[in-house]
Amino acid sequence: MTTTPLSPAAGLRGLCNGRVHLPGDAGYDAARTPWNLAVDQRPAAVAVPHSAEEVVEVVRAAAAAGLRVAPQSSGHGAGPLDGRALDDVVLVRLHELTGVTVDPDARVARVLGGTLWQEVVAAGAPHGLTALHGSSPDVAVAGYVLGGGLSFYGRSHGLAANHVRAVELVTADGSLVRASAEENQELFWALRGGSGNFGVAVAIEIDLLPYAEVYAGMLLWDRERAPEVVRAWAAWTRDLPETVTTSMRVMSFPPLPDLPPFLSGRQLAVIDGAVLEDDDRAAELLAPLRALGPEMDTFGRIPAIGLTAVHMDPPAPAPAVSDHAVLAELPEEAIAAYLGEIGPGSSTSLLFGELRHLGGAFGRPADGGGAASHVEGEYALFAVAIAPTPEAAAHGQADATALCAALAPWATGTRVLNFIDTTVDVSTAYGDRWDRLRAVRAAVDPAGLFVAHHPVE
Ligand SMILES: Cc1cc2nc3c(=O)[nH]c(=O)nc-3n(C[C@H](O)[C@H](O)[C@H](O)COP(=O)(O)OP(=O)(O)OC[C@H]3O[C@@H](n4cnc5c(N)ncnc54)[C@H](O)[C@@H]3O)c2cc1C
């Protein structure tokens, strides 16, 4: 008679009140599936804790069993884990450890480990407060702020990581520690940009912003107008106050019944974002773009909670591949290269080629900031393709890479960690902060227990 040896992860089965799933278990496939459905992650086990205490138990048990631990909240940033050997890794999915407590007087929210941005902005809204969320309501606070965080409030207020006040973290020895400007300062510095390399964040305290309403929206043209629109946006961004943060995309939507008619099957040029000014001044600033006669113009004063909808990010998990670069400038030659890849007449497979306007407070090192406190460069390029099949993924990845390659002459060589979704040299996101980051990792996780999407090694 032969017996199958028990997996080292089998010892974790009783933890999290039974919410630990091993390969072959009925719940394994659902539990291991990230937001990015193109990513196939096959860990030794998936644990779904409901409390900080359960996270502590899982981390201790995994370490004792010789396994490693990968924290994950929504799985929006799972791309670099695709195809990585995870057979000695316990994936700790935090999507059921959620909740927000707002202190309106201090303008601070305490957010549990896997909470999504939509829950935070909804909790702040009754107090006339909002947060430095990104374009999408269902990205999680943890991965976003620990990776930097580019918000439509960002040219005024800087990276979201600079607005983290404290992180409650389960570290490699299974301790629950607090890192802030007063406690565990070096760990606090590393966490704000170093992401999941130092432990599992079970709660994060963030600053809230005093905006009940915001002037925001989008302008939309047919892609045939892209040459004028891209040139006008590029010229406009060269001389704008820091109160304006926008994105410009050339987009191609497949014909899908779920999409509204103005998107379905259409190729478009879209500009969207926020203007932190009164209505008259906002209208004055937007006038050069409105002069191009957009087919749709939704810019106006909206409740701040509505800002998570203006970018029209997918409302549900989707399969995606992407590439990314930071550009120092956008001269005429760069615009021509961009349009050559994705403009009228091109047969790109990309859903969009996005340029986010940086500069302003994004570009300044923050007082007391962490490993990601600013970004050197004027535009973040983010090329994304929908990848429902391996063939579509390969084609989309090639087109995303080609767009970034076409703009390489204007790239800074630096990167924004949150927009890196492939396996690249992540030290490029940190510049001269890389060695300090590695030193913190060696000090707090000497055995390399934690597996982040972007490893600091
Ligand atoms: C549709 C879409 C829109 C986006 N918009 C923006 C945007 O506007 N601005 C922007 O800056 N970025 C944006 N991003 C990028 C996004 O911020 C990153 O993908 C980020 O990593 C997502 O964090 P997450 O926790 O939701 O994802 P996850 O994949 O769950 O996490 C990514 C990594 O973060 C770490 N991590 C997550 N949770 C924890 C935790 N509790 N403790 C410790 N480590 C943790 C881990 O290292 C993990 O591998 C967008 C991405 C998508 C797909």
The ligand as a Tripos MOL2 file, in Angstrom:
@<TRIPOS>MOLECULE
LIG
   53    58     1     0     0
SMALL
NO_CHARGES

@<TRIPOS>ATOM
      1 C1         -8.4870   48.8850  -12.9100 C.3       1 LIG1
      2 C2         -7.2750   49.3830  -12.1450 C.ar      1 LIG1
      3 C3         -7.2010   50.7360  -11.7850 C.ar      1 LIG1
      4 C4         -6.0920   51.2110  -11.0880 C.ar      1 LIG1
      5 N1         -6.0030   52.5490  -10.7810 N.ar      1 LIG1
      6 C5         -4.9360   53.0170  -10.0990 C.ar      1 LIG1
      7 C6         -4.8150   54.4030   -9.7760 C.ar      1 LIG1
      8 O1         -5.6670   55.2050  -10.1210 O.2       1 LIG1
      9 N2         -3.7200   54.8070   -9.0950 N.ar      1 LIG1
     10 C7         -2.7600   53.9290   -8.6770 C.ar      1 LIG1
     11 O2         -1.8030   54.3480   -8.0160 O.2       1 LIG1
     12 N3         -2.8500   52.6220   -8.9710 N.ar      1 LIG1
     13 C8         -3.8970   52.1530   -9.6780 C.ar      1 LIG1
     14 N4         -3.9690   50.8240   -9.9960 N.ar      1 LIG1
     15 C9         -2.8930   49.9380   -9.5660 C.3       1 LIG1
     16 C10        -3.1620   49.4270   -8.1480 C.3       1 LIG1
     17 O3         -2.9810   50.4740   -7.2170 O.3       1 LIG1
     18 C11        -2.1670   48.3010   -7.8350 C.3       1 LIG1
     19 O4         -2.4780   47.2010   -8.6610 O.3       1 LIG1
     20 C12        -2.2120   47.8940   -6.3580 C.3       1 LIG1
     21 O5         -1.1710   46.9680   -6.1210 O.3       1 LIG1
     22 C13        -3.5320   47.2810   -6.0130 C.3       1 LIG1
     23 O6         -3.6020   47.0050   -4.6380 O.3       1 LIG1
     24 P1         -4.5920   45.8490   -4.1280 P.3       1 LIG1
     25 O7         -4.3190   45.6590   -2.6910 O.co2     1 LIG1
     26 O8         -5.9630   46.1810   -4.5800 O.co2     1 LIG1
     27 O9         -4.0690   44.6470   -5.0140 O.3       1 LIG1
     28 P2         -3.3770   43.2590   -4.5690 P.3       1 LIG1
     29 O10        -3.0490   42.5490   -5.8360 O.co2     1 LIG1
     30 O11        -4.2380   42.5720   -3.6020 O.co2     1 LIG1
     31 O12        -2.0680   43.6970   -3.8430 O.3       1 LIG1
     32 C14        -0.9040   44.0550   -4.5450 C.3       1 LIG1
     33 C15         0.2710   43.8730   -3.5920 C.3       1 LIG1
     34 O13         0.1290   44.7850   -2.5160 O.3       1 LIG1
     35 C16         0.5710   44.1550   -1.3120 C.3       1 LIG1
     36 N5         -0.5640   44.0720   -0.3930 N.ar      1 LIG1
     37 C17        -1.8820   44.0940   -0.6850 C.ar      1 LIG1
     38 N6         -2.5930   44.0350    0.4460 N.ar      1 LIG1
     39 C18        -1.7130   43.9580    1.4680 C.ar      1 LIG1
     40 C19        -1.8350   43.8780    2.8670 C.ar      1 LIG1
     41 N7         -3.0210   43.9250    3.4990 N.pl3     1 LIG1
     42 N8         -0.6880   43.7980    3.6080 N.ar      1 LIG1
     43 C20         0.5240   43.8050    3.0240 C.ar      1 LIG1
     44 N9          0.6930   43.8790    1.6920 N.ar      1 LIG1
     45 C21        -0.4180   43.9690    0.9190 C.ar      1 LIG1
     46 C22         1.1220   42.8010   -1.7050 C.3       1 LIG1
     47 O14         2.5050   42.9190   -1.9430 O.3       1 LIG1
     48 C23         0.4000   42.4900   -2.9790 C.3       1 LIG1
     49 O15         1.1150   41.5970   -3.8130 O.3       1 LIG1
     50 C24        -5.0440   50.3280  -10.7160 C.ar      1 LIG1
     51 C25        -5.1170   48.9760  -11.0800 C.ar      1 LIG1
     52 C26        -6.2010   48.5070  -11.8050 C.ar      1 LIG1
     53 C27        -6.2330   47.0580  -12.2110 C.3       1 LIG1
@<TRIPOS>BOND
     1     1     2 1
     2     2     3 ar
     3     2    52 ar
     4     3     4 ar
     5     4     5 ar
     6     4    50 ar
     7     5     6 ar
     8     6     7 ar
     9     6    13 1
    10     7     8 2
    11     7     9 ar
    12     9    10 ar
    13    10    11 2
    14    10    12 ar
    15    12    13 ar
    16    13    14 ar
    17    14    15 1
    18    14    50 ar
    19    15    16 1
    20    16    17 1
    21    16    18 1
    22    18    19 1
    23    18    20 1
    24    20    21 1
    25    20    22 1
    26    22    23 1
    27    23    24 1
    28    24    25 2
    29    24    26 1
    30    24    27 1
    31    27    28 1
    32    28    29 2
    33    28    30 1
    34    28    31 1
    35    31    32 1
    36    32    33 1
    37    33    34 1
    38    33    48 1
    39    34    35 1
    40    35    36 1
    41    35    46 1
    42    36    37 ar
    43    36    45 ar
    44    37    38 ar
    45    38    39 ar
    46    39    40 ar
    47    39    45 ar
    48    40    41 1
    49    40    42 ar
    50    42    43 ar
    51    43    44 ar
    52    44    45 ar
    53    46    47 1
    54    46    48 1
    55    48    49 1
    56    50    51 ar
    57    51    52 ar
    58    52    53 1
@<TRIPOS>SUBSTRUCTURE
     1 LIG1         1 GROUP 0 **** ****
